[in-house]
Amino acid sequence: MVTCSWPKAVHVTFYVRVRFGRLEFVREHCRSYPSY
């Protein structure tokens, strides 16, 4: 789960993770309203 800073409407985090032995580019979108 990505934590959002309230003052910021949209927070975008870019990171690379390893999945099934290969690199995968993942993009997480965090909006003003948290989605559980």
C-alpha positions in Angstrom: 0.0 0.0 0.0 1.3 3.4 -0.9 1.0 6.2 1.7 -0.2 9.6 0.4 0.6 13.0 1.7 -2.7 14.7 2.2 -1.7 18.1 0.8 -0.7 16.4 -2.5 -3.6 15.5 -4.7 -1.8 12.8 -6.6 1.4 11.0 -5.6 3.2 8.9 -8.2 5.9 6.5 -7.3 8.2 4.8 -9.7 10.2 1.7 -8.7 11.6 -1.5 -10.2 11.0 -4.8 -8.5 12.0 -8.4 -9.3 9.2 -10.8 -10.2 9.6 -14.4 -11.2 13.4 -13.8 -11.6 13.1 -10.8 -13.9 12.9 -7.1 -13.5 9.6 -5.5 -13.6 8.7 -1.8 -13.8 5.9 -0.9 -11.5 4.0 2.4 -11.2 2.0 3.2 -8.2 -0.7 5.9 -8.2 -1.8 7.4 -5.0 -4.8 9.8 -5.0 -6.2 12.2 -2.5 -8.8 9.6 -1.5 -7.2 6.4 -0.2 -8.5 3.2 -1.7 -8.4 0.2 0.7 
